[in-house]
């Protein structure tokens, strides 16, 4: 086995030891000239230009074709017209080249002809095994390996400083914009990869590869379409295991792209809500703006972790200190008052007379800032306080003893630090000091770091194994509905019971006498419901009676209900009447399943009845998951009040609701034909939970 053969194709593509460029040019104004000049800047291995006419390109011997190359290089950069790309990639595969970075545009983004070209390119990659980045990408940058296979940086610009941050972007142009802004903000980008049209290698695949790289400590990503969700989730798990923050900025979050996660929550959760929920479940940070993406990269890149959520704020401006304290509280951090002995020690270091504050925020006033040694002593005392876990300080950009002291303080402690400055400072960037120009952005970044610091590895996949016998029994029930797509409530509850969901006692009958007898067997007050495939919403047509007690009430309710339904919906075919136990409810919840186009089945839980739409809040989980994960999600609903409030869920009720969520997740995994489940209401009282209604929708074929 050769050295190249022992390395994975993705290793050869992204960390090449030798490179060829097809379409290399001597012209500095052409993309082929810019990219080839970049390749020559820092790469220590062989770089071969391929050009059909020129014998020398930028001082390197050129080869007429890929077949003429002296070796099967690891990676080829391709910048030739779109109609020629497929044949060139095929030639690269035949020559034993590990991967191709296709910069050329004019593929699926250009219409039907381009789509056909892209399909052919995908077929070549699939059949030969050559890995392909692009087409229609801006290339990539691996500063640790000296690979500048891109045209986002021109030869007159300095090379970015290698560092622990990796940025993966589907968009080349916007990725270049983010990259340039990141460098200006002081991020040390070791990697930038644009994936373009993703004919083969996509954002998830690159993230999965980079998370294992020892030089990568932070993963930032921008995606328009998130392909390979299973790979993305596997990456998230691995990132959590390795304590490497993963941050995602996702485009396409509009209402037009949203899809309901359960039938009563179309206005609450769609694709964007599902993405957020999946990221929360697997420990991925979701950035709402490009600035937040960079802010989180800035705070994470030095690898520091916080022991808690307490922030020490030091400022010479009382107003700035108040703003920082406000934003800390809004972000979930605390700004504790320092103990008396610490305040006394700080006061002794201040000039006399002193008119600021030593409480926290520590307001030194401009008086102290003007005295370098006093400022330094106070700054170090605040930073080293055992009563706080993180440090935020306010300063003005520009050289001076105060900023010298800040750099010295940052380098002497291991606590996370965020500096609020009037502008980015070259001094701070060179020293790696995280710098922000807005109080909110500084505190949001510190709050994210605090969350990362207390996170534990994401639990492994729940031990779910499909139950073939159970699935067979349920499919027999589904077959009884024929071609109907919305099941009867009675059938839905029988299916739920198979998955451990507690359902009310009930019987389906077809006469008034049978209804009376069933009510006597069930005991207590009962509900009557008309079962008809044409009447999925029973209350709209009077097809339900509640709280009936005794034979006379049951008989009268039965006859009156059928008469009303017949009058209002004479075409409805009645399959029977459900006689159902009335169960108490201190609280009503709703639990359901829908299938997201990207992540597949999702289990949602919210408040029941109309409240789920009024309060617009639900939690979502992607199965499989265990009961502990379900209970953790319950604690997020309503800001935790669902489990901590005086009338919140008791421990047995939490356990029962969690079992319902797990059961619905298993149902969704076992039965692909079930497209939607809506259990509403899930009635909760006296340490018990019961499904009082169920709507199940199936697809045929």
Order of alpha helices (4+ residues) and beta strands (2+ residues): alpha-alpha-beta-alpha-beta-beta-beta-beta-alpha-beta-alpha-beta-beta-beta-beta-alpha-beta-alpha-beta-alpha-beta-alpha-beta-alpha-beta-alpha-alpha-beta-alpha-alpha-beta-alpha-beta-alpha-beta-alpha-alpha-alpha-beta-alpha-beta-beta-alpha-beta-beta-beta-alpha-beta-alpha-alpha-alpha-beta-beta-beta
